[in-house]
Amino acid sequence: MPVFARAKLLIHEDCLVPGVSFLTLNYNGPNPQELYTKIKEVFSTLFKHEAGELQEREFSWDRSGGKETFKVRFDLTKDMDTFTFVQLLVDLNGEARPSKQFGKEGSATIMIEGRLRTEYPQDTLWQRSLFYEMFRVFYHRVIYEDTRKRYKDQCRDWCMKFQEELKAFLNLLPKAR
């Protein structure tokens, strides 16, 4: 969980390759509204998270006018250790209209974003001192940087597995020959 401090030093990194901050999936076909339950299912199977770790930051589902439009933003915060956590954000936007063949059909866009954040509190006089800062920099660069690299790799793997699970659900994976 994020460090609750009035003042803190925040180190933020995107989990994917440099220059790419999110993955996007576009879907056109039957029953795009079912992605909502599938995303929640993938979160629970992939992360085995506690009840309060997954939040729906934004939820809008409009069923007026003969079609459904939906917009949901999921936010999962997964603690890695005392100072570092992974934040996975998934945006689901789409619309579904009635269909005689499938019940409903439409389109959806899914954006997956992974972040690695390290927070060092800066509240006390000791935490703001020059000696503490020298120790923190030494600790971060010499000892903790390898740990953060492992966490970043784990975050990237989670994003890619999340994308693969959704692709498999949507039958977007290439067929084996």
C-alpha positions as CSV (number, residue, x, y, z in Angstrom):
1,M,0.0,0.0,0.0
2,P,1.2,3.5,-0.6
3,V,3.1,5.1,2.3
4,F,0.9,7.6,4.1
5,A,3.1,10.5,4.8
6,R,2.7,14.2,4.5
7,A,6.0,14.4,2.6
8,K,7.5,11.6,0.6
9,L,10.0,10.9,-2.1
10,L,8.3,9.0,-4.9
11,I,10.1,7.0,-7.6
12,H,7.8,6.0,-10.4
13,E,8.5,3.7,-13.4
14,D,6.2,2.3,-16.1
15,C,6.5,-1.5,-16.1
16,L,6.5,-2.0,-19.9
17,V,9.4,-1.3,-22.3
18,P,10.7,2.3,-22.3
19,G,8.4,4.6,-24.3
20,V,5.4,2.2,-24.0
21,S,3.2,2.9,-20.9
22,F,0.2,0.8,-21.8
23,L,-1.1,-2.1,-23.8
24,T,-4.3,-1.8,-25.9
25,L,-6.7,-4.5,-27.1
26,N,-9.6,-3.7,-29.5
27,Y,-12.5,-6.0,-29.9
28,N,-15.5,-6.1,-32.3
29,G,-17.8,-9.0,-31.9
30,P,-20.4,-10.7,-29.8
31,N,-21.1,-9.9,-26.1
32,P,-18.4,-7.3,-25.3
33,Q,-20.2,-6.6,-22.0
34,E,-18.9,-9.9,-20.7
35,L,-15.4,-8.5,-20.6
36,Y,-16.4,-6.8,-17.3
37,T,-16.8,-10.1,-15.4
38,K,-13.8,-11.7,-17.3
39,I,-11.5,-8.8,-16.2
40,K,-12.5,-9.2,-12.6
41,E,-12.0,-13.0,-12.9
42,V,-8.5,-12.5,-14.4
43,F,-7.6,-10.1,-11.6
44,S,-8.6,-12.6,-8.9
45,T,-6.9,-15.6,-10.6
46,L,-3.7,-13.8,-11.6
47,F,-3.1,-11.7,-8.5
48,K,-5.0,-13.6,-5.7
49,H,-5.6,-10.2,-4.2
50,E,-7.3,-9.2,-1.0
51,A,-10.8,-7.7,-1.1
52,G,-9.7,-4.1,-0.8
53,E,-6.8,-4.2,-3.2
54,L,-9.0,-4.1,-6.4
55,Q,-11.1,-1.0,-6.8
56,E,-13.3,0.3,-9.5
57,R,-12.2,4.0,-9.7
58,E,-14.7,4.8,-12.4
59,F,-17.9,3.0,-13.3
60,S,-20.5,4.1,-15.9
61,W,-23.0,1.7,-17.5
62,D,-25.8,3.3,-19.5
63,R,-28.5,1.1,-20.9
64,S,-30.7,3.8,-22.5
65,G,-31.4,4.3,-26.2
66,G,-31.5,0.6,-27.2
67,K,-27.8,0.1,-26.6
68,E,-25.4,-0.3,-23.7
69,T,-22.4,1.9,-23.3
70,F,-19.9,1.2,-20.5
71,K,-16.8,2.6,-19.1
72,V,-15.0,1.0,-16.1
73,R,-11.5,1.8,-14.7
74,F,-10.0,-1.0,-12.5
75,D,-7.2,-0.1,-10.1
76,L,-5.2,-2.9,-8.3
77,T,-2.5,-1.9,-5.8
78,K,-0.3,-4.9,-4.9
79,D,2.3,-4.5,-2.2
80,M,5.7,-5.8,-3.0
81,D,7.4,-4.7,0.3
82,T,7.4,-1.9,2.8
83,F,8.4,0.8,0.3
84,T,7.3,-0.5,-3.1
85,F,4.0,-1.5,-4.7
86,V,2.8,-2.3,-8.2
87,Q,-0.3,-0.5,-9.5
88,L,-2.1,-2.1,-12.4
89,L,-4.8,0.0,-14.1
90,V,-7.2,-1.5,-16.6
91,D,-9.7,0.7,-18.6
92,L,-12.6,-0.9,-20.3
93,N,-14.7,1.2,-22.7
94,G,-17.3,-0.2,-25.0
95,E,-20.8,-0.5,-26.3
96,A,-23.2,-3.3,-27.0
97,R,-26.3,-3.4,-29.1
98,P,-29.0,-6.1,-29.5
99,S,-28.2,-8.8,-32.1
100,K,-30.5,-11.6,-33.3
101,Q,-27.6,-14.0,-33.8
102,F,-25.6,-13.4,-30.6
103,G,-27.9,-11.7,-28.2
104,K,-25.7,-8.7,-28.1
105,E,-22.8,-7.5,-30.2
106,G,-20.6,-4.4,-30.2
107,S,-17.1,-3.2,-29.6
108,A,-14.7,-2.7,-26.6
109,T,-11.3,-1.2,-26.0
110,I,-9.2,-2.4,-23.1
111,M,-6.1,-0.5,-22.0
112,I,-3.7,-2.2,-19.5
113,E,-1.1,0.0,-17.7
114,G,1.4,-1.2,-15.1
115,R,3.3,1.1,-12.7
116,L,6.1,0.4,-10.2
117,R,6.2,2.9,-7.4
118,T,8.6,3.3,-4.5
119,E,7.9,5.7,-1.7
120,Y,10.2,6.9,1.0
121,P,8.6,8.9,3.8
122,Q,10.1,12.3,4.5
123,D,8.1,13.4,7.6
124,T,10.4,13.3,10.6
125,L,13.4,15.4,11.2
126,W,15.6,12.3,10.9
127,Q,14.1,11.5,7.5
128,R,14.9,15.0,6.2
129,S,18.4,15.0,7.5
130,L,21.5,14.9,5.2
131,F,22.7,11.7,6.9
132,Y,19.5,9.8,6.3
133,E,19.4,11.0,2.7
134,M,23.0,9.7,2.2
135,F,22.1,6.4,3.7
136,R,18.9,6.2,1.7
137,V,20.7,6.9,-1.6
138,F,23.4,4.3,-0.8
139,Y,20.8,1.7,0.2
140,H,18.7,2.4,-2.9
141,R,21.5,2.4,-5.4
142,V,23.7,-0.4,-4.0
143,I,21.2,-2.8,-2.3
144,Y,17.6,-2.1,-3.4
145,E,18.0,-1.4,-7.1
146,D,18.2,-5.1,-8.0
147,T,15.1,-5.8,-6.0
148,R,13.2,-3.0,-7.9
149,K,14.4,-4.5,-11.2
150,R,12.9,-7.9,-10.1
151,Y,9.7,-6.1,-9.2
152,K,9.6,-4.3,-12.5
153,D,10.1,-7.6,-14.4
154,Q,7.3,-9.2,-12.3
155,C,5.0,-6.2,-13.1
156,R,5.8,-6.6,-16.8
157,D,5.0,-10.3,-16.6
158,W,1.7,-9.6,-14.9
159,C,0.7,-7.1,-17.6
160,M,1.6,-9.5,-20.4
161,K,-0.2,-12.5,-18.8
162,F,-3.2,-10.2,-18.2
163,Q,-3.2,-9.3,-21.9
164,E,-2.8,-13.0,-23.0
165,E,-5.7,-14.1,-20.8
166,L,-8.0,-11.5,-22.3
167,K,-6.8,-12.4,-25.8
168,A,-7.5,-16.1,-25.2
169,F,-11.0,-15.1,-23.9
170,L,-11.6,-13.0,-27.1
171,N,-10.1,-15.7,-29.4
172,L,-7.5,-13.2,-30.6
173,L,-4.5,-15.5,-30.2
174,P,-3.1,-16.9,-33.5
175,K,-4.2,-20.4,-34.3
176,A,-1.6,-23.2,-34.0
177,R,-0.7,-24.7,-37.4
